[in-house]
Amino acid sequence: MTKRAREFLKHMGDYRELERFQDEILHVDFTPEEVELLKREREVPGRTNADCERFLQDHPMLELENDYPTFVQISASGTPQSTLDHKSNQTSSLRQRLCAELGLAQNRSPRELRKLLNLKPSSTFNHASGDVIDFKFHPITDQFAVCCNTLTNDYNRPGNLLFGDAKTEIVHQLNGHEDRTVGAEKYYTVSDICFSHDGQYLFSGSYDNTVKIWDMKGEMMSCLSGHGRITALSTTFCSDRVLAVASDDGHVYLYDVINPSKQRRIILEGQNNRLCPAFLVPGQGVCANWLLAGYEAKDSGSHAGALYAYDVPTGAMIQRIIPASNSQAAAFFHPSAMYFVVGATGPFSGAGPSAKSVVRVFDPRSDRIGMFVGHDSPQRDINVVTLSPCGLQVTSSGTDGKTFIWDLRMVGQGFEPLHILSHGPTKMVAPLDAQLEDWDTGVSVAEWLPQSNYLLTGGSDGMLKLWDTRLGSPLVRNVAEFDSGVSSMDFNADRDTLGVGQSSGRVTFLDWHGSGNPADELRKFRFQQVVAEGIGNEGILAARELLASGRVEIREHLGLRSVFAV
């Protein structure tokens, strides 16, 4: 705690939340020995980086107020009563700003719930090249980015990377991940996108083997190359300018992008040439320097895999995490760094007869990262795993259209699911003679409302559902229904606008005001064409019309493709 937070305790009066901390020590002053370690820029045993930063805020000169450390403890009688306390509300803005520092949960869930329940569909666009793989809002403004799938047959078309503004309702495509040869244009799937933490740059990774860096005007700043197809991107919490890139060549690349015009990178070479990284998840809290990399087999028929923890500043491997020999599918690192959860698929030892995948919870605080608990899942593939804000509930959402929830407090009691949250029949078109879980995405979205027991899920049934895990019948309501499966979603920084990406390529926005049309017809985004590399879209369209007219055709002559008059 900072000095200001400790002084604020005496103004808390008979604040009932403090009863949870009766006889507990909330704060212990730094000792002279600990200060000496700080002076020598060494780690202080028992203190987190956040503890040291708060101490330096109060004592920038590293001088103690007294030589004898004191501590703050909540007694049975509570904190001293203030004569001014009866004039202040317990939910005042000052209390809410300091509650997190005092270790008290803010009363945010009702407010977040009211925000969510007031959201109504307002606007939409459908300019994507295919299924929306990911949708992300800018961390500060209402700008957003969308990455999409492209097909390699006659339906291959532009729109694999879109950039827009939800406030002005304008969207345009970013031209970069494509082959612009006239008459033979090819557009590559953009597999992942992410914004830098400071919001200055957008990173996009594609199957064209490159990562593009864009500014917030939609202009390309740099291109990172020299690897295979991009499978995942991740920024890190230990630095605003480190970008992690996973490639199907089996390696993970750490780029220093503080200057986009210069490419400096560290290659974390794969330990097995038959595996490639499937996801990258940054560590948080005291493990902010970590990067989790989950691997899967390059051969689609194999279920082999591995899980590694890397140290970002040094680029060194911390540990190969065991058990994790089957294909790694998804991971989630809890912000408090007490646990992280990993979902993996394929056969594994000790599984029950109905198990097709496994969800494992690991504790990173020991010298050797150990599995805290693991449980079987009947899902053939896992799309997303999470830990609740309280850190006690584990979720796994998969291709069977369900989300399983386990309570970590029930370990040793059979560990049966606390809830099984089911979505309805899929809206995806089924191939002939195919098993449902071979082609259906199931539940692709699962996100907890901040500091609450409310879980939001989206599935291939086109439904966005809200659940309260405290209830015996947890479904609260269907928030919205769409004409195709929900593939991704994200809230803006103010959490008053929700963007939802769909398997049809459509993106729909929900806000407090709705469409404003009596017939509930959604507003359409304005699509702006852009000029790339000095070539306008009008010229490309004219060339296509000329080819279609039959007056000219493209032939191969002496190994070159040339235009000939007919």
MARSE-783335 format. One record per atom (N, C-alpha, C): z, x, y; residue in one letter. Coordinates in steps of 0.2 Angstrom, whole numbers, plus 5000, padded with zeros to 4 digits. Layout:
residues N
ZXYa...
***
This chain:
residues 566
500050044994m500050005000m500050045006m499650025011t499750055018t500350045021t500550075026k501150065030k501149995033k500549975036r500549915039r500649855034r500449865028a500549815023a501249805021a501649865020r502349865019r502749835024r502549845030e502949815036e502749735036e502249715033f502049645033f502449605028f502749645023l503149615018l503749575021l504049595026k504649565029k504449505033k503849495034h503649425037h503349375032h503449395026m503149345020m503649295019m504249295021g504749245020g504849225013g504849165011d504949145005d504249125001d503849165002y503149164999y503249154992y503049104989r503149094982r502849134977r502249164979e501849204975e502249274973e502749284978l503049354977l503549344971l503749284969e504149274963e503849304957e503249314956r502949344950r503149414950r503349444956f503449514956f504249534956f504649484954q505349494955q505549554950q505949594953d506249654950d505649704949d505049694951e504549744950e504449794956e504249854955i504149894961i503449894963i503349874969l502649864972l502349934975l502849974977h502650034981h503150094980h502850154979v503250214979v502950264984v503350294988d503150334993d502850404990d502450434993f502150504991f502750554991f502850594987t503350644987t503050714990t503450754993p503150814995p502750854991p502950854984e502450894979e501750864979e501750794979e501150764979e500650774985e501050784991v500650794997v500350864997v500750914993e500550984993e499850984988e499850944983l499250934979l498650914983l498750864988l498250834992l498050884997l498450925000k498250985004k497751035001k497951044994r497451084991r496851054988r496750984990e496250944987e496150944980e496750934977r496750924969r496950854968r496850834961e497050764959e497750764959e498050704960v498750684960v498850644954v499250664949p499350624943p499750564945p499450504942g499750444943g499550404949g499150444953r498850414959r498150404959r497850344961t497150334961t496850354967t496150364967n495850384974n496050334979n496050264978a496250224983a496950234986a497450254981d498050264984d498050324989d497750374987c497650434991c497350424998c496850374998e496450355004e496950315008e497350275006r497850235010r498350285013r498550335009f499050375011f498750415017f498150435017l497850475022l497750435028l497650375027q497550325033q498250325037q498750325034d499450325037d499650395040d499450445036h499750515037h499150565037h498650555043p498050605043p498250675043p498850685046m499050755047m499450785040m499550745035l499850755029l500550775030l500950745035e501650755036e502050695035e502550695030l502950645028l503450625034l503650555034e504150535039e504850555037e504950565030n505550585028n505450625021n505950665019d505850705013d506050675007d506350615008y506550575002y506150515001y505750514995p505350454994p505750384993p505450334996t505750264995t505250224991t505550164989f505050124985f505250054988f504750004986v504849934988v504849894982v505449854981q505549814976q505749744978q505449694974i505649624976i506249604972i506749584976s507449564973s507349494971s507949474968a507949404966a508049354972a508249374977s508349334983s507649324987s507149364985g506549364988g506549414994g505949414998t505949455004t506349425010t506549465015p506949435020p506549385024p506949335026q506649275029q506549295036q505949275039s505849285046s505849215050s506149225056t506249165060t505549135062t505049175062l504349155064l503949125058l504249125052d503849115046d503649035046d504048995049h503948925048h503348905053h503148945057k502648925062k501948945059k501948985054s501349015051s501148985044s500548965043n500348935037n500248995032n500348975025q500249035020q499549055019q499049015021t498349025020t498049055027t498449075031s498249105038s497749165036s497349175041s496849225040s497149295039s497749305043l498049365043l498349375036l498649325033r498949335026r498349345021r497849315022q497249325017q496949395017q496949425023r496649485024r497149535021r497749525021l498249575018l498449565011l498349495008c498549485002c498249524996c497649544997a497349584992a497649654992a497849684998e498249744998e498949744995e499249684995l499849674993l499849664985l499249654982g499249634975g499249564974g499249524979l499249444978l498549414978l498449374973a497849344973a497749294979a497149304982q496949254987q496749184984q496949134988n496749064986n496049054987n495549084984r494849074986r494449024981r494749014975s494348974970s494148904973s494648864976p494448804979p493948804984p493948854988r493448864994r492748884990r492748924986e492148944982e491848884979e492248844976l492048784972l491748734977l492048724982r491748674987r491148704990r491048764991k490348794993k489848774987k490048794981l489548784976l489348704975l489848664975l489748594974l489348564980l489348594985n488948564991n488248594991n488048634987l487348664987l486848614984l486248614988k485748564986k485048604986k484648584982p483948614982p483648604989p483348664992s483148654999s482448684999s482248734996s481548764997s481348804991s480748814991t480448844984t479748884986t479548924981f478948954981f478748974974f478048984973n477848994966n477249044967n477349104969h476849154970h476949214965h477349204960a477449264956a476949274951a476849334948s476349344943s476549314936s477149304935g477349274928g478149264928g478449264923d479149254922d479549294927d480049264931v480449304935v480949344931v480949404931i481349444927i482049454931i482049464938d482649474941d482549454949d483049424951f483049404958f483649434962f483649464967k484149494971k484149484978k484749464981f484849454988f485049524991f484849534997h485049595001h485749595002h486149655001p486849645002p487149625008p486749625013i487049605020i486649545023i485949545023t485549495026t485349445021t484949395023d484649345019d483949365016d483749425017q483149455013q483349455006q482749455002f482849454995f482249484992f482249504985a481749534981a481649504975a481049494972v480949464966v480449504962v480649524955c480249564951c480049514945c479349524943c479049484938c478749514933c478549474927n478149494922n477449484923n477049534920t476349524921t476049524914t475449484913l475149484906l474549524906l474449554900t473849604900t473149574898t473149504898n472549474896n472249444902n471849394902d471449364907d471949334913d472549324911y472949294916y473349344920y473249414919n473549464923n473349454931n473849444935r473749434942r474249464947r474149464953p474649494958p475249454958p475749484962g476349444963g476949474958g476849534956n477349564952n477949584956n477949594962l478449614966l478449574973l478949534974l478949494980l479549514985l479449504991f479949524996f479949465001f480549445003g480549385008g481149375011g481249325015d481849305019d481949235018d482549225016a482749155015a482849115021a483049145026k483149115033k482549095036k482049135036t481349115040t480949085035t481049085028e480649055023e479949085023e479949145023i479249185022i479349235017i478849235013v478849285007v478149315007v478149385005h477449415004h477549464998h476949484995q476949534989q476949604992q477349644988l477249714990l476749744985l476249774988n475749804984n475949884982n475949894976g476149964974g476149974967g476349934963h476349934956h475749904953h475149934954e474549904952e473949954952e473449944949d472849984949d472349944953d472149964959r471749924963r470949944963r470749964957t470049974956t469649904956t469149904961v468849844962v468449814956v468549754954g468249724948g468649744942g469149784942a469549804936a470349804938a470549764943e471249764945e471749754939e472249794939k472749784934k473449784937k473849734936y474549734939y475049744933y475549784935y476049804930y476649774931y476949754925t477649724925t478149764929t478549734934v479049764937v479649744934v479949794930s480549774925s481249774929s481349804934d481949804937d481949814945d482449784949i482449804956i483149804958i483349844963c484049844966c483949864973c484449844977f484549864984f485049924984f484949974989s485450024990s486049984993s486650014992h487249974994h487249965002h486950015006d486950005013d486449955015d486049935011g485449885012g484849915016g484849985016q484250015019q483650015015q483650015008y483150025004y483149974998y482549964996l482449924990l482049974985l482349974979f482050014973f481749964968f481149984966s480849944961s480549994955s480649974949g480450014943g479949974939g479450004937s478849964934s478650004927s478149964924y477849994918y477250034920y477150044926d476650094928d476950164928d477550174926n477950234925n478150264932n478250224937t478450244943t479050204946t479450234951v479950194955v479750204962v479650144965k479450144972k480050134976k480150164982i480650154987i480350124993i480650064995w480350025001w480850015006w480650015013d481149995018d481149925019d481549895024m481649825024m481149795028m480549835030k479949805033k479449795027k479649815021g479149805016g478649865015g478749915019e478349975019e478650025013e478150055009m478350105004m478550175008m479150195006m479350255008m479250315004m479250304997s479150354992s479050334986s478750374981c478650354974c478950404970c479350384965l479650434960l479250424954l479050484951s478550484945s478850534941s478450544935g478650594930g479050574925g478950514923h479350484917h478950434914h479250394909g478850344905g478950274909g478850224905r478950154908r479650144910r479750114915i480450104918i480750044914i481350054911t481649994908t482249974912t482550014916a483149994920a483350034926a483550004931l483850044937l484550024938l484850074942s485550064944s485750104950s486050074955t486350114960t487050134957t487450174961t488150194958t488650184964t489250174962f489750164967f490050224970f489950284967c490250344969c489750374975c489150354976s488750374981s488250324983s488050314989d487550264991d486850284990d486750354989r486150384988r485950404981r486250384976v486150404969v485850344966v485250354963l484850304960l484750334952l485050284948a484950304940a484350264938a483850304934v483250274932v483250284924v483150224920a483050234913a482350224911a482150264907s481350264905s481350264897s480750234895d480650224888d480450294885d480450344889d480350414886d480950444883d481550404883g482150414880g482650454885g482450464891h482850504896h483150454901h483750474905v483950444911v483950494916v483650474922y483550514928y484050494933y484350544936l484750534942l484450564948l484250524953y483850544959y484350544965y484250594969d484650594975d484150574981d484150514983v483650474987v483950474994v484350524996i484650515003i484050535008i483550565006n482950575010n482350555005n482050495006p481550475002p480950515001p480850555006s480250605006s480350665001s480950674999k481050734995k481350704988k481050724983q481250704976q481750754973q482350744972r482850794969r483150754963r483150774957r483350734951r483650774946r484150744942i484450774936i484150734930i483950764925i483750734919i484350734914i484550674912l485050664906l484650654900l484450704896e484050704891e484350664885e483850624882g484050584876g484350624870g484850594867q485150634861q484750624855q484250574855n483950554849n483250534851n482650564849n482050544852n481750474849n482150444845r481950384842r482250324846r482650344851l483050294855l482850294863l482850244866c482750234873c483250194877c483450214883p483950174886p483750104888p484250054886a484049984887a484449954894a484949984896f485349964902f485750024905f485850014911l486250064915l486750024919l487450034918v487950004921v488450054925v488550054931p488950094934p489650084933p490150134933g490850124932g491150104939g491750074939q492050054945q492750074945q493150064951g493850084951g493950154950g494350174946v494550244945v493950274941v493550234938c492950264935c492350254938c492350264945a491750254949a491250304948a491450364946n490950414945n490550404938n490750354934w490450344928w489750314928w489350324923l488750284922l488750264914l488750204912l488650184905l487950174904l487650204899a486950204897a486950174889a486650114888g486550094882g485850104879g485850124873y485150144870y484950094864y484350084864e484050044858e483450084855e483250064849a482750094846a482050084849a481650134849k480950124852k480550084847k480750084840d480350044835d480749974835d480349924837s480549854837s480849834831s480749864825g480949834819g481649874817g481849914821s482549954820s483049924824s483649924822h484249904825h484749964827h484450024827a484850084829a484950084836a485550114838g485650124845g486250174847g486450174853a486950224855a487250204862a487850224863l488150214870l488450274872l488250294879y488550354881y488850344888y489350384890a489650384897a489450444900a489150444906y488950504910y489350514916y489450574918d489750584925d489250594930d489250554935v488650554940v488650614944v489150634947p489150694952p488950754948p489150764942t488950824938t488350824934t488150754932g487550744928g487750764921g488350764919a488650784912a488850724908a488750734901m488950684897m489750684896m490050624897i490750624896i490950614889i490650564886q490750554879q490250504876q490050514869r489750464866r490250414863r490150354865i490650304863i490550274856i491050274852i491050254846i491550194845i491350144841p490750124838p490250094842p489650124841a489050094845a488450114842a488350114836s487750134832s487150084832s487350024833n486849974833n486549964840n485949924841s485549914847s486049884852s486049924858q486449904864q486049854868q486349794870a485949744873a486249734880a486849734882a487149714888a487849744889a488049754895a488749784897a488949754903a489649764904f489949734910f490549784911f490649814917f491249854919f491649814924f492249794922h492749754926h492949794932h492949764938p493049804944p493749844944p494249814941s494849854940s494849914936s494349924932a494249974928a494749974922a495049924921m495449914915m495049914908m494549874908y494149874902y493349864904y492949884899f492249864900f492049834893f491549794894v491349754888v490649764886v490449774880v489749794878v489549744873v488949714873g488649674868g488049714864g488049714858a487649744854a487349704848a486749714846t486449674841t486249714834t486149674829g485949704823g486549714818g486349734812p486949744807p487449794809p488049784807f488549834808f489049824803f489449874801s489949874796s490549834798s490749804793g491349754793g491249694796g490549674797a490449604800a490549554795a490649494797g490649434793g489949404791g489949364787p489249334784p488849304789p489049274794s488649244799s488549284806s488849344806a488749394812a488049424812a487749414818k487149444820k487149494825k487749494829s487849534834s488649544835s488849594840v489549604840v489649624848v490249594850v490449604857v491149654856v491049714860r491649754860r491949764866r492549774867v492949784873v493249854872v493149894877f493349964877f493849974883f494350024882d494850044887d494650114889d494450124895p494250194897p494750234900p495450214899r495950254902r496250304898r496050304892s496250364887s495850424887s496050474885d495650534884d494950524881d495050494875r494450474871r494350394872r493850374874i493750304876i493750264869i494250224869g494350184862g494250114863g493950084857m493850014857m494549974857m494649924862f495249884862f495149834857f494549794857v494449744852v493749734851v493549704845g492849694844g492849624840g492349584841h492249524837h491549504836h491449474830d490749454828d490449394832d489849394833s489449334836s488849314832s488749254832p488149224828p487549234832p487549254838q486949264842q486449314840q485849304839r485349354837r485249404842r485249384848d485149434854d485649414859d485949464863i486449454868i486049464875i486049424879n485749434886n486249454891n486849434891v487349454896v488049444894v488449494895v489149494894v489549494900v490149464901t490549474907t491349474905t491749494909l492449484909l492649444915l493149394914s493349354919s493649394925s493749364931p494049404936p494749424935p495149384930c495849404928c495849454923c495249474920g495149524915g495349504908g495549434907l495749414901l495249374896l494749354899q494249314895q493549354895q493349364889v492649394887v492149344886v491549354889t491049304887t490449344884t490049304880s489449334878s488949274878s488349284881s487849234882s487249254879s486849214874g486349244870g485749194869g485349214864t484749174863t484849104859t485449094857d485549034854d485748974859d485648984865g485848944871g486548924872g486948974870k487748964870k488049024873k488649004876t489049064879t489749054875t489949114872f490549114868f491049144873f491649114873i492249144877i492849154873i493049214873w493649244869w494249254874w494849244872d495449264876d495749324873d495749374877l496049444874l496749434873l497149384875r497849374873r497949344866r497349324863m497449294856m497249354851m497149414853v497049464848v497549464843v497349474837g497849474831g498049404829g497749344832q497849284830q497149244827q496749284824g496149264821g495549274826g495749274833f495249294838f494649244838f494749174836e494249134837e494049114844e493449094845p493249084852p493649034855p493849044862l494248994866l493748934867l493148944869h492648894870h491948914868h491548874866i490848884865i490448834870i490148864875l489848824880l489048824879l488848754877s488148744875s487748714880s487148744880h486548714884h486148674880h485648634883g485248584879g484648614877g484148574874p483548594871p483148634876p482848684874t482448734878t481848694881t481648714887k480948694890k480448744889k480548794886m479948844884m479548814879m478948834879v478448814874v478448854868v478548824862a478748864856a478048884853a478048944850p477448964846p477448934840p476848934836l476848904830l477248944825l477548914820d477948944814d478349004817d478748994822a479249044824a479949014824a480449064823q481149044823q481349034831q481748994832l481948974839l482149044843l482649084840e482949134843e482449194843e481849194840d481349244841d480949244847d480949184850w480549174857w480949144862w481449104861d481849074866d482349124870d482349124876t482849164880t483549144879t483649074878g484349054878g484649054885g485249074885v485649084891v485549154894v485249154900s485149224903s485549234909s485949184911v486349194918v487049174916v487549214918a488249194917a488649234923a488949204927e489349234933e489949194935e490449224935w491149194937w491149194945w491449134947l491549124954l492149174956l492149204962p492649254963p493349234963p493849274959q494549254959q494649184956q494349164951s494349094948s494249094941s494349034938n494249024931n493548984930n493148984936y492548944935y491948994934y491548964929l490949004926l490348964927l489849004930l489148974931l488649004926l488348964922t487848984917t487148944919t486648984917g485948954917g485548974911g485248924909g484848934902g484148904902g483848914896s483148894895s483048824895s483548784896d483548714896d483348694904d483348744908g483248724915g483848704919g484448704916m485048684919m485448744921m485848724927l486348774930l486948734929l487448764925k488048724923k488648764926k489148724928l489848744930l490348724925l490748774923w491248764918w491948784921w492448754919d493148774921d493448794914d493648854913t493848874906t494548864905t494948834910r495648814909r495648744905r495148704905l495148634903l494948634895l495148584892g494948574885g494248554884g493948514889s493248504889s493048534896s492748594895p492648634901p492148624906p491648584904l491048564908l491348524914l491148554920v491348524927v490748474929v490148504929r489548464931r488948514930r488348474930n487748514931n487548524938n487548584940v487448594947v486748584949v486248594945a485548584947a485148584940a484548554941e484048554935e483448574938e483048614934f482448644936f481848624931f481248634933d480748614928d480548664923d480848724923s480848774918s481448814917s481448854912g482148894911g482348934917g483048944917v483348984922v483349054919v483049104923s483049174921s483449224925s483649204931s484049244935s484249204941s484849234944m485049204950m485449254954m485549234961d486049274965d486249234971d486849254973f487049224980f486949274985f486849244991n486749294997n487449314999n487449355004a488149395006a488649345008a488449285011d488949235014d489049185008d488749195003r488849144997r488749074999r488349055004d488148995006d487448975004d487049025001t486349004998t486349044991t486049004987l485949024980l485149024978l484949084976g484249094974g484149094966g483749054964v483649044956v482949064954v482849114950g482249124947g482149094941g481549074939q481349034933q480849064929q480849044923s480349074918s479649054920s479549004924s478848984926s478549024932s478949074935g478749114940g479049074947g479349024947r479548984953r480249014955r480349014961v481049034964v481248974968v481848944967t482048894971t482748914974t482848894980f483448904984f483848844985f484548854985l484948794986l485448814992l485548774997d485948785002d486348715004d486748725009w487148665011w486748605014w486248615016h485848565020h485348535016h485148565010g484548535006g483948535010g483448495007s482748505010s482648465017s483048425018g483048385024g482448335024g482148325019n481648275018n481848205015n481748155017p481948085014p481848085007p481248105005a481048104998a481248164994a481648204996d481948264993d481448304991d480848314994e480348354993e480548424996e480548474992l480748544994l480248574999l480548615004r480148645009r479748705005r479148715007k478748775004k478848835008k478948895005f478948955009f478248975011f478149005017r477549025019r477349095016r476749105013f476549165010f476149205014f476349265015q475949305020q475649365015q474949365016q474649425013q474749485017q474749545014v474749605018v474149655016v474049695021v473549745020v473849805017v473549835011a473849895008a473349945008a473550005010e473050065010e472450055014e472450015019g471950005023g471349965021g471549925015i471049885012i471349815013i470949765016g471249695017g471049655011g471449605010n471349555004n470649525005n470449515011e469849475012e469249515009e469249575010g468749615007g468749614999g469349614996i469349614989i469149544986i469349494990l469049424988l468349414989l468049444994a467349444995a466949484989a467249544987a466949574982a466949534975a467549504974r467549464968r467049404968r466949374974e466449324975e465749344974e465649404976l464949434975l464849454968l465349474964l465249484957l465149414953l465549364955a465449304952a464849274953a464449284959s463849254960s463249274956s463349334953g462849364948g462349404952g462449414958r461949454962r462049534961r462649554959v462849624957v463249624951v463249674947e463649684942e463949754941e464449764938i464749834937i464549854930i464249914930r464049944924r464250014923r464350044917e464550114916e463950154916e463850204920h463350254920h463550324921h463350364916l463650434915l464350444916l464750394912g465450394912g465750364918g465350344923l465650314929l465550244930l465950204932r465850134933r465550124940r464950094941s464550084947s464350014948s464149994954v463949934956v463149934956v462849884952f462049884952f461849814954f461349814958a461049744960a460649714954a460749654953v460349614948v459749594950v
***
